[in-house]
């Protein structure tokens, strides 16, 4: 009987560790480095910092970087250059992230901006 109880305890501990690991490793966001590995994606959420910000005729063009890689972003609207991380929600097609939303980090949550 003791070996069955020990086996059951070991199994429960393993399951608990697996659940905790999955919980902390699952993120709705990906990095620009991860995005570059995809051919296309719809409604993807990419986290990074804005560089090379340019605005022209109601459109904003910038790069989103994670420090290792950068992706081109096109956004219809205006965006400020934030020092903190942002999340860009959009469609990845032909090597360009077409942004639907640019959310900036504000304390502990992301807000539109």
N, C-alpha and C positions, 0 to 999 in steps of 0.2 A: 504494500500500500504506500509506503513512504516514497518509493521511486515514482509512482503515479502522481502523487502530490507535488513532488519536486519537478517533474516534467510539466505539469500543469502550471506551476508557479513560473517556471522558466518561459513557457509559452506566453503567459500573460505579461511578463516583463518585456519580452521581445515585441509583442503587439503594442504595448504602451510606448516603448521607445520609437517604434516605426511611426505611430500616429503623431507623436511630438515632432519627430524629424520632418515628416511631410507637412505638418501645419506650419512650421517655421520656414520651410523652403519653397512653399507655393506662393508665388507673387503674381498679381495680374499684370505687372510691368515687365518689359524686357529692355535690354540695353541696346544702343546702336550696334555694338559688336554682334549681338545675337540677331538683330534685325537683318544685318548684311548677309546672313546665312540663308535667309528666306527668299524665294522667288517673288512671292506676293503675299499680301495679307490684308484683310479688311477689318476695320475697327480695332486696330492694334494699339496698345498703350506703350509708348516708349519713353523712358526716363533718361534725362541727361541735362547738360548745360548748353545754353545758347551761345553760339559764336558767329561771327561774320554776318551780323544783322543788317539787312538792307530793306528799305521800303520803297515801293514805286507803284503809283496808280492804284492805291487801295489794296495792294498785295504786299505781303511780307515774305522775304526770302532769308533763310538762315541755315546754319548747320547746327545739328544737335550732336553733342559729343559725350562720351563716357570716359574720356581721357585716353582711350586706346584706339577708338575709331570714331568717325563722324559720318552722319548721313545728311543729305540735302533735304530741306523742308520748305514747302510752299504753303502759305496760309493766306486765305482771303480775309483780310482784316489787319488790325495793327497789334503789334507785340512790343513790349518794352524789353530791354536787355536786363535780365534778372541775374543776380549773382548766385542765387540759390538754384537748386534743381527744379526742373519743370517736367511735366508729363505732357507729351503730345499724343493726342488721340487722332488717328486718321487711317488712311489706306496707303499701303506700301505697294508701289507699282513702278516698274522700269527704273529702279534705283532711286526713286524719289518718294518721300513721305508727304502725301497730300493731307495736310492737317485739317481736321474739322474743329478741334478745340486745342488750345494751349493753356494748360493749368499750371499755375505757379505754386510752389510750396509756401504755405503761410503757417508758421508754427508747426502744428502736427497734421495739417490736412492740406489737400490741394484745392485751389479755388480758381475759377475762371479769370482770365485777364489778358 
